[in-house]
Amino acid sequence: MENSKNWPLWEIFIRSKRGLSHKHVGSLRASDAQMAIENARDVYTRRQEGISIWVIESKNITASDPGEQDSLFDPSGDKPYRHPTFYKLPDELKNI
């Protein structure tokens, strides 16, 4: 059997209810995607808190550099229409 320390690292995302987004809940090592899903089910959904599991091999994730935050996100600052803060919403609307 292959040494489990050499298995790839997988990032685990769980969706708790229909209509909600998947949330990153942790990482684990597994030999393949199917094993990662099964292990994630056992580790992260013991109390039936999930309805969907995504597993992504960590090496396939590319992230932005926090040091480049200003240059990466600055162009959206001049587009106020992307932020509906100036719209009047009816009082009946609770979650928008």
C-alpha positions as CSV (number, residue, x, y, z in Angstrom):
1,M,0.0,0.0,0.0
2,E,1.2,3.5,-0.9
3,N,2.4,5.6,2.0
4,S,-0.5,8.0,3.0
5,K,2.0,10.8,3.7
6,N,2.6,10.9,-0.1
7,W,-1.1,11.1,-1.0
8,P,-2.2,14.5,-2.5
9,L,-3.8,17.1,-0.3
10,W,-7.5,17.9,-1.1
11,E,-9.4,21.0,-0.2
12,I,-13.0,20.2,1.0
13,F,-16.1,22.3,0.4
14,I,-19.5,21.5,1.9
15,R,-22.9,22.9,1.0
16,S,-25.0,22.8,4.1
17,K,-28.5,23.5,2.6
18,R,-30.1,23.9,-0.8
19,G,-29.6,27.4,-2.2
20,L,-26.5,28.1,-0.1
21,S,-22.9,28.3,-1.3
22,H,-20.3,25.7,-0.7
23,K,-17.9,26.7,2.1
24,H,-14.4,25.6,2.6
25,V,-14.3,23.4,5.7
26,G,-10.8,22.0,5.7
27,S,-8.2,19.8,4.0
28,L,-7.3,16.1,4.0
29,R,-5.1,13.6,2.3
30,A,-6.5,10.9,0.1
31,S,-5.2,8.7,-2.8
32,D,-7.9,9.9,-5.2
33,A,-11.0,12.1,-5.5
34,Q,-13.5,9.3,-4.6
35,M,-11.6,8.5,-1.4
36,A,-11.4,12.3,-0.6
37,I,-15.2,12.5,-0.9
38,E,-15.8,9.5,1.3
39,N,-13.3,10.7,3.9
40,A,-14.7,14.3,3.8
41,R,-18.2,12.8,4.4
42,D,-16.9,10.9,7.4
43,V,-14.9,13.8,8.8
44,Y,-16.9,16.9,8.0
45,T,-20.6,15.8,7.8
46,R,-20.9,13.6,10.9
47,R,-24.1,15.3,12.1
48,Q,-25.8,15.4,8.7
49,E,-24.9,19.1,8.2
50,G,-24.2,18.7,4.4
51,I,-26.0,17.9,1.3
52,S,-23.2,18.3,-1.2
53,I,-19.4,17.9,-1.1
54,W,-16.8,19.3,-3.5
55,V,-13.2,18.1,-3.3
56,I,-10.4,19.9,-5.2
57,E,-6.8,18.8,-5.3
58,S,-4.8,21.6,-3.6
59,K,-2.2,21.7,-6.4
60,N,-5.0,22.8,-8.8
61,I,-5.9,26.0,-6.9
62,T,-4.4,29.3,-7.9
63,A,-4.9,32.3,-5.6
64,S,-4.2,36.0,-6.0
65,D,-1.4,37.6,-4.1
66,P,-2.7,39.6,-1.2
67,G,0.1,42.1,-1.8
68,E,-1.5,42.9,-5.2
69,Q,-4.9,43.7,-3.7
70,D,-4.9,47.3,-4.7
71,S,-4.1,46.8,-8.4
72,L,-6.3,43.7,-8.7
73,F,-9.5,45.2,-7.1
74,D,-9.0,48.9,-7.7
75,P,-10.7,48.9,-11.2
76,S,-14.1,48.0,-9.6
77,G,-14.1,51.0,-7.3
78,D,-15.2,53.4,-10.0
79,K,-18.3,51.3,-10.8
80,P,-20.9,52.3,-8.1
81,Y,-23.7,50.5,-10.0
82,R,-22.2,47.2,-8.9
83,H,-23.1,48.1,-5.3
84,P,-26.8,48.6,-4.9
85,T,-26.4,50.9,-1.9
86,F,-28.4,53.7,-3.4
87,Y,-31.6,51.7,-4.1
88,K,-34.6,52.0,-1.7
89,L,-35.8,48.6,-0.8
90,P,-39.2,47.7,0.6
91,D,-39.3,46.9,4.3
92,E,-40.7,43.4,3.5
93,L,-37.4,42.4,2.0
94,K,-35.2,40.8,4.6
95,N,-32.4,39.1,2.8
96,I,-31.0,40.6,-0.3
